[in-house]
């Protein structure tokens, strides 16, 4: 890849992995007791996703997702996620992927992020996202239109989130969880 091509894209930082697991309780116990992760969120019900982190600045660095019945067992990985600094970065990757023949791109919000999901040529699922200014309890997912301008997308996202469990500014969520990570 040429240096000029590489600089046409925004910085991309590895953010988190989502793993399919057979025994979420056992995996949660391992990651908390042996690696010091803290549960930051969890879905509802017996087959709930578990969100874990070791960093107050990251809502989750690892997601444990109980394997849906019928899911092939050849890979425990649901997706690899990359963070960009802002919505413009998400849009830059979105445009590049849409220009590539045969690449399907799904644009969604998880409340705390604006995300695009797509697959590489070998079928591995990837996510590129930027943070929104809000937190909501997870899991949360709804479609977004990246053709909207920033102000429209911001207003639409906030309208979708108001009234959802855990809705608050992300800075408030980080302050509330900072002590759990040993921050004062």
C-alpha positions, 0 to 999 in steps of 0.5 A, spaced: 500 500 500 502 506 498 503 511 503 499 516 500 493 511 500 494 510 507 494 517 509 487 518 506 484 514 511 483 516 519 487 513 524 484 506 526 485 503 533 483 496 535 477 496 540 474 490 542 472 483 540 466 479 541 466 472 543 461 466 542 461 462 548 458 456 551 458 457 558 457 465 559 457 464 567 464 460 567 467 465 562 465 471 566 468 468 572 475 466 568 475 473 565 474 477 572 477 473 577 484 471 573 484 477 568 481 483 572 476 485 568 469 488 571 462 487 568 460 494 565 453 491 562 449 485 561 443 484 557 437 481 560 435 473 560 438 467 561 442 468 554 444 475 556 451 478 553 456 480 558 460 486 557 467 487 560 472 492 561 479 494 564 479 501 562 473 506 565 474 510 558 472 503 554 465 501 556 467 494 553 473 491 551 470 484 551 463 481 549 461 474 551 455 472 547 452 466 548 452 462 542 446 462 539 443 454 537 445 452 530 451 457 530 456 453 526 462 452 531 468 453 527 470 460 530 468 463 537 469 470 534 463 474 532 467 480 530 473 485 531 472 492 532 476 498 530 475 505 533 475 512 529 476 519 532 469 521 529 463 520 525 467 523 519 472 517 520 466 512 520 463 515 514 470 515 510 470 507 511 463 507 509 464 510 503 470 506 501 467 500 503 461 502 499 465 503 493 468 496 493 464 491 489 460 486 493 461 489 500 455 489 504 455 495 509 450 495 515 450 502 518 447 502 526 447 505 532 448 501 539 446 508 542 454 509 545 456 508 538 455 509 530 458 503 527 458 500 520 459 492 520 462 488 514 465 482 512 472 481 509 474 477 503 474 471 507 468 472 511 470 475 517 466 480 520 469 487 522 466 493 525 468 500 525 465 505 530 465 512 533 463 514 540 456 518 541 456 522 547 451 518 550 450 511 554 445 506 554 444 499 557 447 494 552 445 491 548 442 496 544 442 496 536 438 500 531 439 502 523 442 509 522 442 513 515 450 515 514 447 520 508 444 524 514 448 530 516 452 530 523 446 535 526 440 530 523 444 524 525 445 526 532 438 529 533 435 522 530 440 518 535 438 522 541 431 521 539 432 514 539 435 513 546 431 518 550 427 513 555 431 507 554 434 504 560 441 507 562 440 513 558 445 519 560 451 522 558 457 518 557 461 522 561 457 521 567 457 513 566 465 514 566 464 518 572 460 513 575 464 507 573 471 510 574 471 507 582 470 500 579 476 501 575 480 504 581 480 511 579 478 517 583 
